[in-house]
């Protein structure tokens, strides 16, 4: 079985795939101060609770956007699986090309998301990831080339939580409010006013960037949304979108399959 791990700024996601489906997927909080031993205990206990033994894990893949934690999670993966993880980078077989000006600077999570989306749609698509940052990744079908898809570019904005944090820090009288859709666009109290500006403001931001990015892709593109705030925003969009909370892990699975000789112990 494959152990796939994605290290993000807010959470670490990992899951076990048995070749036919995901046995179990987990999400734990990213804690930069944790040692490899501490992470090993967390991973091992969660896997053991689901009856997943070290001996059943034969391969591993890792993506990380937190460089100070990468070494610790590599050690953790080796300890719980016995496999040296394949580290996702732009120069392994991804099944699509990265055609940005500097492919090495595209975040590993965005690459995995793009791979998963193109594997799902096999055509132009846009990935909207509601993480610590809000990102939009444009993936284009290019039937005349090998491979047939390319990651064209990315748009990055502050995430919803980051925006609320900045608003509270920068003002004297505005309180921190829960992220939820208020009953009216024109809020009739302070809480609803902030919620409207943030939630519906981001809905419009997302819809606007999708439209502009779709135009750059030739006028058609499927949309997939992922990340922590996707359940809040996706139902409010006037766009048909696939909601896939575990998109990054799915991308890692696809990449691992393409690099099987490098992921197996």
C-alpha positions in Angstrom: 0.0 0.0 0.0 1.0 3.6 -0.6 1.5 6.2 2.1 0.9 9.7 0.7 1.8 12.8 2.8 1.2 16.5 2.1 2.7 19.0 4.5 0.9 22.4 4.4 1.3 25.6 6.3 -1.8 24.9 8.5 -2.3 21.1 8.3 -0.5 17.9 7.3 -2.7 15.5 5.3 -1.8 11.9 4.8 -3.5 8.8 3.6 -3.1 5.1 2.7 -4.1 3.8 -0.7 -4.4 0.1 -1.3 -4.5 0.2 -5.1 -8.2 0.2 -5.4 -9.2 3.1 -3.0 -8.2 5.1 0.0 -8.2 2.9 3.2 -8.1 6.0 5.4 -7.1 9.7 5.2 -6.1 11.9 8.1 -5.5 15.6 8.8 -3.4 16.9 11.7 -2.3 20.4 12.6 1.1 21.5 11.3 3.4 22.2 14.3 6.8 23.4 13.3 8.3 22.8 16.7 7.4 19.1 16.8 10.3 16.6 16.5 10.4 13.6 14.1 9.8 11.4 17.2 6.7 13.3 18.1 5.3 13.1 14.6 6.1 9.4 14.4 4.0 8.8 17.5 1.1 10.7 16.0 1.3 9.0 12.6 1.8 5.5 14.1 -1.1 5.8 16.5 -3.5 7.0 13.9 -2.5 4.3 11.4 -2.6 1.6 14.2 -6.1 2.7 15.2 -7.2 1.9 11.6 -5.4 -1.4 11.7 -2.8 -0.3 9.2 0.6 -2.0 10.0 4.0 -0.9 8.9 4.6 -4.2 7.0 1.6 -3.4 4.7 3.1 -0.1 3.6 5.4 -0.7 0.6 5.8 2.8 -0.9 5.6 6.5 0.0 5.4 9.9 -1.5 5.7 13.3 0.1 5.0 16.9 -0.8 5.9 19.8 1.4 5.5 23.6 1.3 7.1 23.9 4.7 10.9 23.4 4.1 11.9 23.4 7.9 9.5 20.5 8.4 10.4 18.4 5.4 13.3 16.5 6.9 11.3 15.7 10.0 8.4 14.3 8.0 10.8 12.3 5.8 12.1 10.7 8.9 8.6 10.1 10.2 7.5 8.4 6.9 10.6 6.2 7.0 9.8 5.2 10.6 6.2 4.3 10.1 6.4 2.7 6.6 10.0 1.5 6.2 10.0 3.3 2.7 12.1 6.2 1.7 9.5 8.7 0.3 9.6 10.1 -3.2 9.8 13.9 -2.7 7.5 15.7 -5.2 9.4 18.1 -7.3 9.0 19.7 -10.8 11.6 17.4 -12.3 10.0 14.0 -11.8 7.4 12.4 -14.1 4.2 14.4 -13.3 2.2 13.5 -16.4 2.0 17.2 -17.3 4.5 20.0 -17.9 5.0 23.1 -15.8 5.3 26.0 -18.3 5.6 28.8 -15.8 8.7 31.1 -16.0 10.3 29.2 -13.1 8.8 25.8 -12.5 10.8 25.2 -9.4 9.0 28.0 -7.5 5.5 26.5 -8.0 4.4 25.0 -4.7 4.4 21.2 -4.4 0.7 21.2 -3.3 -0.3 23.2 -6.4 1.5 20.7 -8.6 -0.2 17.8 -6.9 -3.6 19.6 -7.2 -3.0 20.2 -10.9 -2.0 16.6 -11.6 -5.2 15.4 -9.8 -7.4 17.8 -11.7 -6.0 17.0 -15.1 -6.2 13.3 -14.4 -9.9 13.8 -13.5 -11.0 16.1 -16.4 -8.4 15.4 -19.1 -8.9 18.9 -20.4 -8.7 22.6 -19.4 -9.3 23.0 -15.7 -8.9 25.4 -12.8 -8.1 24.4 -9.3 -9.2 26.7 -6.5 -7.5 25.9 -3.2 -8.9 27.6 0.0 -5.8 27.1 2.2 -3.7 29.5 4.2 -3.4 31.3 0.9 -6.2 31.2 -1.7 -4.7 29.9 -4.9 -6.0 29.4 -8.5 -4.1 27.1 -10.7 -4.6 27.1 -14.5 -4.1 23.7 -16.2 -4.4 23.5 -20.0 -4.9 20.6 -22.3 -2.3 20.5 -25.1 -3.2 17.5 -27.3 -0.3 18.1 -29.6 2.4 17.6 -27.0 3.6 14.9 -24.8 2.4 14.9 -22.0 -0.9 16.4 -23.1 -1.4 18.8 -20.2 0.5 21.8 -18.8 0.3 23.8 -15.6 0.2 27.3 -17.2 0.2 29.6 -14.1 -1.2 30.5 -10.7 -3.0 33.4 -9.0 -2.5 33.8 -5.3 -4.5 35.9 -2.8 -4.7 35.9 1.0 -6.8 33.1 2.4 -10.1 33.8 4.2 -8.7 33.3 7.7 -5.6 35.4 6.8 -7.9 38.2 5.6 -10.0 38.2 8.8 -6.8 38.1 10.9 -5.4 41.1 9.0 -8.7 43.0 9.4 -8.8 42.4 13.2 -5.1 43.3 13.6 -5.3 46.5 11.6 -8.5 48.0 13.1 -9.4 49.1 16.7 -13.1 48.3 16.9 -13.8 45.4 14.5 -14.1 42.0 16.3 -13.1 38.6 15.1 -16.2 36.8 13.7 -16.9 33.3 12.7 -16.7 32.6 8.9 -20.3 32.1 7.8 -22.6 33.6 5.2 -24.8 36.3 6.7 -28.5 36.7 5.8 -28.0 39.9 3.8 -25.3 41.4 1.7 -25.8 44.8 3.4 -25.2 43.7 6.9 -27.4 45.3 9.6 -24.9 44.7 12.5 -21.1 44.6 12.7 -20.8 40.8 12.7 -23.0 40.4 9.6 -21.2 43.3 7.9 -17.8 41.7 8.4 -19.1 38.3 7.3 -20.6 39.8 4.2 -17.5 41.6 3.2 -15.3 38.6 3.7 -17.5 35.7 2.6 -19.4 37.3 -0.3 -16.4 39.4 -1.2 -14.4 36.3 -1.6 -17.2 34.6 -3.5 -17.0 37.5 -6.0 -13.2 37.3 -6.1 -13.3 33.6 -6.8 -16.0 33.9 -9.5 -14.1 36.8 -11.2 -10.8 35.1 -11.3 -12.3 31.9 -12.6 -13.9 33.8 -15.4 -10.7 35.7 -16.3 -8.6 32.5 -16.0 -11.0 30.5 -18.2 -10.8 33.2 -20.9 -7.0 32.8 -20.9 -7.4 29.1 -21.3 -9.5 29.6 -24.4 -13.0 30.0 -23.0 -13.7 26.6 -21.4 -12.4 25.0 -18.2 -13.8 22.7 -15.5 -13.4 23.9 -11.9 -12.5 21.9 -8.8 -12.3 23.4 -5.4 -10.4 22.1 -2.4 -9.1 23.3 1.0 -10.5 24.1 4.4 -12.9 26.9 3.4 -14.3 25.2 0.3 -17.4 23.8 2.0 -18.4 27.4 2.9 -17.6 29.1 -0.4 -18.4 26.4 -3.0 -22.2 26.4 -2.4 -22.4 30.2 -2.9 -20.6 30.2 -6.2 -22.5 30.8 -9.5 -20.1 28.3 -11.0 -20.4 24.6 -11.4 -17.5 23.2 -9.4 -16.4 19.8 -8.2 -15.6 19.8 -4.4 -12.7 17.5 -3.5 -11.3 18.0 0.0 -8.5 15.5 -0.5 -7.4 16.7 -4.0 -3.7 17.0 -3.0 -3.5 13.4 -1.8 -5.2 12.2 -5.0 -2.6 14.0 -7.0 0.2 12.4 -5.0 -1.3 9.0 -5.7 -1.3 9.7 -9.4 2.3 10.9 -9.4 3.4 7.9 -7.3 1.8 5.5 -9.8 3.9 7.2 -12.6 7.1 6.8 -10.5 6.5 3.4 -9.0 10.1 2.3 -9.1 11.1 5.3 -7.0 8.3 5.0 -4.4 8.7 1.3 -3.5 10.9 -0.3 -0.9 
